[in-house]
Protein backbone atom coordinates (compact mmCIF):
# COMPACT_ATOMS: atom_id res chain seq x y z
CA UNK A 1 0.00 0.00 0.00
CA UNK A 2 1.57 3.27 -1.13
CA UNK A 3 1.94 5.98 1.45
CA UNK A 4 2.84 9.58 0.65
CA UNK A 5 5.53 10.42 3.20
CA UNK A 6 6.96 13.86 3.60
CA UNK A 7 10.66 14.31 2.80
CA UNK A 8 13.03 16.95 4.11
CA UNK A 9 13.60 19.33 1.16
CA UNK A 10 17.02 20.36 2.41
CA UNK A 11 18.62 16.92 2.02
CA UNK A 12 16.32 15.01 -0.33
CA UNK A 13 18.56 15.92 -3.29
CA UNK A 14 21.76 16.74 -1.40
CA UNK A 15 25.23 15.36 -2.23
CA UNK A 16 28.82 16.60 -1.94
CA UNK A 17 30.74 14.63 -4.55
CA UNK A 18 32.76 16.18 -7.38
CA UNK A 19 32.68 15.63 -11.13
CA UNK A 20 35.21 13.20 -12.61
CA UNK A 21 36.44 16.26 -14.55
CA UNK A 22 35.84 19.38 -12.48
CA UNK A 23 35.11 22.47 -14.56
CA UNK A 24 37.78 25.13 -14.14
CA UNK A 25 35.98 28.42 -14.83
CA UNK A 26 37.90 30.81 -17.04
CA UNK A 27 37.80 34.58 -17.19
CA UNK A 28 34.52 35.90 -18.57
CA UNK A 29 35.04 37.61 -21.94
CA UNK A 30 31.48 38.35 -23.06
CA UNK A 31 27.88 38.62 -21.89
CA UNK A 32 24.97 37.56 -24.08
CA UNK A 33 21.64 39.21 -23.31
CA UNK A 34 18.34 37.82 -24.58
CA UNK A 35 14.79 39.02 -24.24
CA UNK A 36 13.40 37.16 -21.22
CA UNK A 37 12.39 33.62 -22.13
CA UNK A 38 14.38 33.49 -25.36
CA UNK A 39 17.54 31.41 -25.67
CA UNK A 40 20.84 31.18 -27.49
CA UNK A 41 20.97 28.98 -30.62
CA UNK A 42 20.75 25.24 -30.12
CA UNK A 43 23.05 24.73 -33.10
CA UNK A 44 26.65 24.84 -31.87
CA UNK A 45 28.27 26.73 -34.75
CA UNK A 46 29.78 30.17 -35.19
CA UNK A 47 27.42 30.75 -38.12
CA UNK A 48 24.35 30.10 -35.95
CA UNK A 49 25.53 32.58 -33.31
CA UNK A 50 26.33 35.28 -35.88
CA UNK A 51 22.89 34.77 -37.44
CA UNK A 52 21.22 35.04 -34.02
CA UNK A 53 22.98 38.38 -33.42
CA UNK A 54 21.21 39.71 -36.54
CA UNK A 55 17.85 37.96 -36.09
CA UNK A 56 14.60 39.88 -35.93
CA UNK A 57 13.39 40.76 -32.45
CA UNK A 58 12.49 39.18 -30.07
CA UNK A 59 14.69 36.24 -31.14
CA UNK A 60 17.86 38.33 -31.41
CA UNK A 61 20.76 37.84 -29.00
CA UNK A 62 22.62 40.93 -27.77
CA UNK A 63 26.34 40.36 -27.06
CA UNK A 64 28.48 42.68 -24.95
CA UNK A 65 32.25 42.30 -25.33
CA UNK A 66 35.18 42.30 -24.69
CA UNK A 67 35.27 42.06 -20.90
CA UNK A 68 38.63 42.54 -19.18
CA UNK A 69 37.72 42.72 -15.48
CA UNK A 70 35.13 41.31 -13.12
CA UNK A 71 34.05 42.69 -9.75
CA UNK A 72 31.54 40.46 -7.93
CA UNK A 73 29.18 42.13 -5.49
CA UNK A 74 26.53 40.64 -3.22
CA UNK A 75 25.08 37.15 -3.25
CA UNK A 76 26.10 36.65 0.36
CA UNK A 77 24.12 34.83 3.02
CA UNK A 78 21.97 37.02 5.26
CA UNK A 79 21.63 35.67 8.79
CA UNK A 80 19.67 36.54 11.89
CA UNK A 81 18.92 35.06 15.29
CA UNK A 82 15.75 35.04 17.32
CA UNK A 83 16.33 35.83 20.97
CA UNK A 84 19.26 33.77 22.25
CA UNK A 85 18.76 31.09 19.58
CA UNK A 86 21.33 30.28 16.89
CA UNK A 87 21.81 32.35 13.76
CA UNK A 88 19.94 31.09 10.69
CA UNK A 89 20.16 31.95 7.02
CA UNK A 90 17.17 34.05 6.05
CA UNK A 91 18.08 34.88 2.45
CA UNK A 92 20.89 35.90 0.14
CA UNK A 93 21.76 39.50 -0.62
CA UNK A 94 21.13 41.01 -4.03
CA UNK A 95 23.79 40.04 -6.58
CA UNK A 96 24.94 43.01 -8.67
CA UNK A 97 28.16 42.15 -10.50
CA UNK A 98 30.19 44.72 -12.44
CA UNK A 99 32.08 43.98 -15.67
CA UNK A 100 34.69 46.30 -17.19
CA UNK A 101 34.97 46.43 -20.96
CA UNK A 102 38.23 46.66 -22.85
CA UNK A 103 37.26 49.91 -24.59
CA UNK A 104 35.08 52.87 -23.72
CA UNK A 105 32.13 53.01 -26.12
CA UNK A 106 29.68 55.91 -25.84
CA UNK A 107 27.27 54.23 -28.26
CA UNK A 108 27.09 51.05 -26.20
CA UNK A 109 26.69 53.07 -23.01
CA UNK A 110 23.77 54.97 -24.52
CA UNK A 111 22.07 51.76 -25.62
CA UNK A 112 22.47 50.13 -22.20
CA UNK A 113 21.14 53.29 -20.54
CA UNK A 114 18.03 53.12 -22.73
CA UNK A 115 17.36 49.54 -21.55
CA UNK A 116 16.86 50.61 -17.92
CA UNK A 117 14.89 47.97 -15.97
CA UNK A 118 14.39 45.72 -19.00
CA UNK A 119 14.13 42.13 -17.78
CA UNK A 120 16.83 40.45 -19.84
CA UNK A 121 18.17 36.94 -19.45
CA UNK A 122 21.97 36.67 -19.46
CA UNK A 123 24.58 34.14 -20.49
CA UNK A 124 28.25 34.51 -19.63
CA UNK A 125 31.01 33.36 -22.02
CA UNK A 126 34.48 32.55 -20.71
CA UNK A 127 37.86 32.42 -22.42
CA UNK A 128 37.57 28.65 -22.89
CA UNK A 129 34.37 28.89 -24.95
CA UNK A 130 32.18 27.73 -22.09
CA UNK A 131 28.77 29.42 -21.79
CA UNK A 132 27.18 29.69 -18.36
CA UNK A 133 23.40 29.72 -17.97
CA UNK A 134 20.63 27.83 -16.19
CA UNK A 135 18.88 24.48 -16.36
CA UNK A 136 15.17 25.23 -16.78
CA UNK A 137 14.14 21.60 -17.14
CA UNK A 138 14.51 21.51 -20.92
CA UNK A 139 17.38 20.19 -23.04
CA UNK A 140 18.39 23.73 -24.05
CA UNK A 141 20.52 26.04 -21.91
CA UNK A 142 18.40 28.85 -20.48
CA UNK A 143 19.60 32.33 -19.62
CA UNK A 144 19.96 33.68 -16.10
CA UNK A 145 17.08 36.08 -15.35
CA UNK A 146 18.19 39.64 -14.58
CA UNK A 147 16.16 42.42 -13.04
CA UNK A 148 18.16 44.86 -15.13
CA UNK A 149 21.51 46.01 -16.49
CA UNK A 150 23.07 49.43 -16.23
CA UNK A 151 26.26 51.18 -17.38
CA UNK A 152 28.91 52.90 -15.31
CA UNK A 153 32.56 53.83 -15.45
CA UNK A 154 34.37 57.02 -16.33
CA UNK A 155 33.34 59.16 -19.30
CA UNK A 156 36.60 61.09 -19.71
CA UNK A 157 40.29 60.54 -19.07
CA UNK A 158 41.72 61.72 -15.77
CA UNK A 159 45.31 62.08 -14.59
CA UNK A 160 45.49 58.45 -13.54
CA UNK A 161 42.72 56.63 -15.41
CA UNK A 162 41.52 56.46 -18.98
CA UNK A 163 37.84 56.67 -19.83
CA UNK A 164 36.27 53.27 -19.24
CA UNK A 165 32.91 51.55 -19.45
CA UNK A 166 31.41 49.10 -16.98
CA UNK A 167 28.23 47.06 -17.23
CA UNK A 168 26.41 45.91 -14.09
CA UNK A 169 24.19 42.82 -14.12
CA UNK A 170 21.49 42.60 -11.44
CA UNK A 171 20.48 38.99 -10.82
CA UNK A 172 16.75 38.56 -10.30
CA UNK A 173 17.16 35.54 -8.00
CA UNK A 174 20.78 34.59 -7.33
CA UNK A 175 19.88 31.66 -5.07
CA UNK A 176 17.69 30.13 -7.77
CA UNK A 177 20.48 30.56 -10.33
CA UNK A 178 23.07 28.77 -8.18
CA UNK A 179 20.67 25.90 -7.51
CA UNK A 180 20.07 25.48 -11.25
CA UNK A 181 23.40 26.59 -12.74
CA UNK A 182 24.37 24.86 -15.98
CA UNK A 183 26.97 25.16 -18.73
CA UNK A 184 27.63 24.26 -22.36
CA UNK A 185 31.06 23.86 -23.96
CA UNK A 186 31.75 24.84 -27.56
CA UNK A 187 34.55 23.97 -29.99
CA UNK A 188 34.72 27.33 -31.77
CA UNK A 189 35.65 30.87 -30.75
CA UNK A 190 32.32 32.01 -29.31
CA UNK A 191 33.45 35.55 -28.51
CA UNK A 192 34.66 36.09 -32.07
CA UNK A 193 31.33 34.86 -33.46
CA UNK A 194 29.38 37.37 -31.38
CA UNK A 195 28.65 40.58 -33.28
CA UNK A 196 26.62 43.26 -31.56
CA UNK A 197 24.83 45.74 -33.80
CA UNK A 198 25.45 49.47 -34.12
CA UNK A 199 22.68 51.88 -35.11
CA UNK A 200 23.33 53.70 -38.38
CA UNK A 201 21.63 56.31 -40.56
CA UNK A 202 21.60 56.16 -44.35
CA UNK A 203 21.96 59.89 -45.00
CA UNK A 204 21.07 61.46 -48.33
CA UNK A 205 23.71 64.00 -49.40
CA UNK A 206 21.99 64.85 -52.68
CA UNK A 207 19.60 63.14 -55.10
CA UNK A 208 20.30 59.36 -55.11
CA UNK A 209 23.58 59.79 -53.23
CA UNK A 210 24.06 58.46 -49.69
CA UNK A 211 26.50 58.11 -46.86
CA UNK A 212 26.31 55.59 -44.01
CA UNK A 213 26.72 57.33 -40.65
CA UNK A 214 26.80 55.88 -37.14
CA UNK A 215 23.78 57.26 -35.27
CA UNK A 216 25.69 57.76 -32.02
CA UNK A 217 28.85 59.75 -32.64
CA UNK A 218 28.17 60.73 -36.27
CA UNK A 219 31.06 58.63 -37.62
CA UNK A 220 31.16 58.20 -41.39
CA UNK A 221 31.48 54.45 -42.04
CA UNK A 222 30.57 54.49 -45.74
CA UNK A 223 34.03 53.30 -46.74
CA UNK A 224 33.64 50.18 -44.60
CA UNK A 225 30.28 49.11 -46.05
CA UNK A 226 29.89 51.01 -49.34
CA UNK A 227 31.11 48.35 -51.76
CA UNK A 228 29.14 45.55 -50.11
CA UNK A 229 25.97 47.63 -50.01
CA UNK A 230 26.35 48.60 -53.66
CA UNK A 231 27.10 45.03 -54.73
CA UNK A 232 23.95 43.74 -53.01
CA UNK A 233 21.84 46.86 -53.57
CA UNK A 234 18.69 45.19 -54.90
CA UNK A 235 18.55 42.99 -51.81
CA UNK A 236 19.80 45.28 -49.02
CA UNK A 237 18.78 48.79 -50.12
CA UNK A 238 14.99 48.94 -50.16
CA UNK A 239 13.88 51.15 -53.05
CA UNK A 240 17.05 50.66 -55.11
CA UNK A 241 17.37 48.48 -58.21
CA UNK A 242 21.14 48.90 -58.35
CA UNK A 243 23.91 51.02 -56.85
CA UNK A 244 27.56 51.94 -57.18
CA UNK A 245 30.19 53.05 -54.71
CA UNK A 246 33.02 55.51 -55.32
CA UNK A 247 34.89 58.16 -53.34
CA UNK A 248 33.00 57.53 -50.12
CA UNK A 249 29.53 57.89 -51.64
CA UNK A 250 26.85 55.31 -52.51
CA UNK A 251 24.91 56.22 -55.66
CA UNK A 252 21.59 54.43 -56.16
CA UNK A 253 19.28 53.79 -59.10
CA UNK A 254 15.59 53.43 -58.35
CA UNK A 255 13.19 55.27 -56.09
CA UNK A 256 13.93 58.69 -54.63
CA UNK A 257 13.91 57.34 -51.08
CA UNK A 258 16.15 54.40 -50.18
CA UNK A 259 16.29 52.64 -46.82
CA UNK A 260 18.47 49.96 -45.28
CA UNK A 261 17.11 46.42 -45.07
CA UNK A 262 16.76 44.59 -41.75
CA UNK A 263 19.88 43.15 -40.06
CA UNK A 264 18.77 39.59 -40.89
CA UNK A 265 18.68 40.44 -44.60
CA UNK A 266 21.98 42.32 -44.39
CA UNK A 267 23.66 39.38 -42.64
CA UNK A 268 22.56 36.96 -45.36
CA UNK A 269 24.40 39.22 -47.82
CA UNK A 270 27.55 39.20 -45.69
CA UNK A 271 26.96 42.65 -44.18
CA UNK A 272 27.20 42.43 -40.41
CA UNK A 273 27.14 44.65 -37.34
CA UNK A 274 24.69 47.40 -38.34
CA UNK A 275 20.99 48.23 -38.04
CA UNK A 276 19.09 51.23 -39.38
CA UNK A 277 17.99 53.69 -36.70
CA UNK A 278 14.23 54.15 -36.69
C-alpha positions in Angstrom: 0.0 0.0 0.0 1.6 3.3 -1.1 1.9 6.0 1.5 2.8 9.6 0.6 5.5 10.4 3.2 7.0 13.9 3.6 10.7 14.3 2.8 13.0 17.0 4.1 13.6 19.3 1.2 17.0 20.4 2.4 18.6 16.9 2.0 16.3 15.0 -0.3 18.6 15.9 -3.3 21.8 16.7 -1.4 25.2 15.4 -2.2 28.8 16.6 -1.9 30.7 14.6 -4.6 32.8 16.2 -7.4 32.7 15.6 -11.1 35.2 13.2 -12.6 36.4 16.3 -14.5 35.8 19.4 -12.5 35.1 22.5 -14.6 37.8 25.1 -14.1 36.0 28.4 -14.8 37.9 30.8 -17.0 37.8 34.6 -17.2 34.5 35.9 -18.6 35.0 37.6 -21.9 31.5 38.3 -23.1 27.9 38.6 -21.9 25.0 37.6 -24.1 21.6 39.2 -23.3 18.3 37.8 -24.6 14.8 39.0 -24.2 13.4 37.2 -21.2 12.4 33.6 -22.1 14.4 33.5 -25.4 17.5 31.4 -25.7 20.8 31.2 -27.5 21.0 29.0 -30.6 20.8 25.2 -30.1 23.1 24.7 -33.1 26.6 24.8 -31.9 28.3 26.7 -34.7 29.8 30.2 -35.2 27.4 30.8 -38.1 24.4 30.1 -35.9 25.5 32.6 -33.3 26.3 35.3 -35.9 22.9 34.8 -37.4 21.2 35.0 -34.0 23.0 38.4 -33.4 21.2 39.7 -36.5 17.9 38.0 -36.1 14.6 39.9 -35.9 13.4 40.8 -32.4 12.5 39.2 -30.1 14.7 36.2 -31.1 17.9 38.3 -31.4 20.8 37.8 -29.0 22.6 40.9 -27.8 26.3 40.4 -27.1 28.5 42.7 -24.9 32.2 42.3 -25.3 35.2 42.3 -24.7 35.3 42.1 -20.9 38.6 42.5 -19.2 37.7 42.7 -15.5 35.1 41.3 -13.1 34.0 42.7 -9.7 31.5 40.5 -7.9 29.2 42.1 -5.5 26.5 40.6 -3.2 25.1 37.2 -3.3 26.1 36.6 0.4 24.1 34.8 3.0 22.0 37.0 5.3 21.6 35.7 8.8 19.7 36.5 11.9 18.9 35.1 15.3 15.7 35.0 17.3 16.3 35.8 21.0 19.3 33.8 22.2 18.8 31.1 19.6 21.3 30.3 16.9 21.8 32.3 13.8 19.9 31.1 10.7 20.2 31.9 7.0 17.2 34.0 6.1 18.1 34.9 2.5 20.9 35.9 0.1 21.8 39.5 -0.6 21.1 41.0 -4.0 23.8 40.0 -6.6 24.9 43.0 -8.7 28.2 42.2 -10.5 30.2 44.7 -12.4 32.1 44.0 -15.7 34.7 46.3 -17.2 35.0 46.4 -21.0 38.2 46.7 -22.9 37.3 49.9 -24.6 35.1 52.9 -23.7 32.1 53.0 -26.1 29.7 55.9 -25.8 27.3 54.2 -28.3 27.1 51.1 -26.2 26.7 53.1 -23.0 23.8 55.0 -24.5 22.1 51.8 -25.6 22.5 50.1 -22.2 21.1 53.3 -20.5 18.0 53.1 -22.7 17.4 49.5 -21.5 16.9 50.6 -17.9 14.9 48.0 -16.0 14.4 45.7 -19.0 14.1 42.1 -17.8 16.8 40.5 -19.8 18.2 36.9 -19.5 22.0 36.7 -19.5 24.6 34.1 -20.5 28.3 34.5 -19.6 31.0 33.4 -22.0 34.5 32.5 -20.7 37.9 32.4 -22.4 37.6 28.6 -22.9 34.4 28.9 -24.9 32.2 27.7 -22.1 28.8 29.4 -21.8 27.2 29.7 -18.4 23.4 29.7 -18.0 20.6 27.8 -16.2 18.9 24.5 -16.4 15.2 25.2 -16.8 14.1 21.6 -17.1 14.5 21.5 -20.9 17.4 20.2 -23.0 18.4 23.7 -24.0 20.5 26.0 -21.9 18.4 28.9 -20.5 19.6 32.3 -19.6 20.0 33.7 -16.1 17.1 36.1 -15.3 18.2 39.6 -14.6 16.2 42.4 -13.0 18.2 44.9 -15.1 21.5 46.0 -16.5 23.1 49.4 -16.2 26.3 51.2 -17.4 28.9 52.9 -15.3 32.6 53.8 -15.4 34.4 57.0 -16.3 33.3 59.2 -19.3 36.6 61.1 -19.7 40.3 60.5 -19.1 41.7 61.7 -15.8 45.3 62.1 -14.6 45.5 58.4 -13.5 42.7 56.6 -15.4 41.5 56.5 -19.0 37.8 56.7 -19.8 36.3 53.3 -19.2 32.9 51.5 -19.5 31.4 49.1 -17.0 28.2 47.1 -17.2 26.4 45.9 -14.1 24.2 42.8 -14.1 21.5 42.6 -11.4 20.5 39.0 -10.8 16.7 38.6 -10.3 17.2 35.5 -8.0 20.8 34.6 -7.3 19.9 31.7 -5.1 17.7 30.1 -7.8 20.5 30.6 -10.3 23.1 28.8 -8.2 20.7 25.9 -7.5 20.1 25.5 -11.2 23.4 26.6 -12.7 24.4 24.9 -16.0 27.0 25.2 -18.7 27.6 24.3 -22.4 31.1 23.9 -24.0 31.8 24.8 -27.6 34.5 24.0 -30.0 34.7 27.3 -31.8 35.6 30.9 -30.7 32.3 32.0 -29.3 33.5 35.6 -28.5 34.7 36.1 -32.1 31.3 34.9 -33.5 29.4 37.4 -31.4 28.6 40.6 -33.3 26.6 43.3 -31.6 24.8 45.7 -33.8 25.5 49.5 -34.1 22.7 51.9 -35.1 23.3 53.7 -38.4 21.6 56.3 -40.6 21.6 56.2 -44.3 22.0 59.9 -45.0 21.1 61.5 -48.3 23.7 64.0 -49.4 22.0 64.8 -52.7 19.6 63.1 -55.1 20.3 59.4 -55.1 23.6 59.8 -53.2 24.1 58.5 -49.7 26.5 58.1 -46.9 26.3 55.6 -44.0 26.7 57.3 -40.7 26.8 55.9 -37.1 23.8 57.3 -35.3 25.7 57.8 -32.0 28.8 59.8 -32.6 28.2 60.7 -36.3 31.1 58.6 -37.6 31.2 58.2 -41.4 31.5 54.5 -42.0 30.6 54.5 -45.7 34.0 53.3 -46.7 33.6 50.2 -44.6 30.3 49.1 -46.1 29.9 51.0 -49.3 31.1 48.4 -51.8 29.1 45.6 -50.1 26.0 47.6 -50.0 26.4 48.6 -53.7 27.1 45.0 -54.7 24.0 43.7 -53.0 21.8 46.9 -53.6 18.7 45.2 -54.9 18.5 43.0 -51.8 19.8 45.3 -49.0 18.8 48.8 -50.1 15.0 48.9 -50.2 13.9 51.1 -53.0 17.0 50.7 -55.1 17.4 48.5 -58.2 21.1 48.9 -58.3 23.9 51.0 -56.8 27.6 51.9 -57.2 30.2 53.0 -54.7 33.0 55.5 -55.3 34.9 58.2 -53.3 33.0 57.5 -50.1 29.5 57.9 -51.6 26.9 55.3 -52.5 24.9 56.2 -55.7 21.6 54.4 -56.2 19.3 53.8 -59.1 15.6 53.4 -58.4 13.2 55.3 -56.1 13.9 58.7 -54.6 13.9 57.3 -51.1 16.2 54.4 -50.2 16.3 52.6 -46.8 18.5 50.0 -45.3 17.1 46.4 -45.1 16.8 44.6 -41.7 19.9 43.1 -40.1 18.8 39.6 -40.9 18.7 40.4 -44.6 22.0 42.3 -44.4 23.7 39.4 -42.6 22.6 37.0 -45.4 24.4 39.2 -47.8 27.6 39.2 -45.7 27.0 42.6 -44.2 27.2 42.4 -40.4 27.1 44.7 -37.3 24.7 47.4 -38.3 21.0 48.2 -38.0 19.1 51.2 -39.4 18.0 53.7 -36.7 14.2 54.1 -36.7 
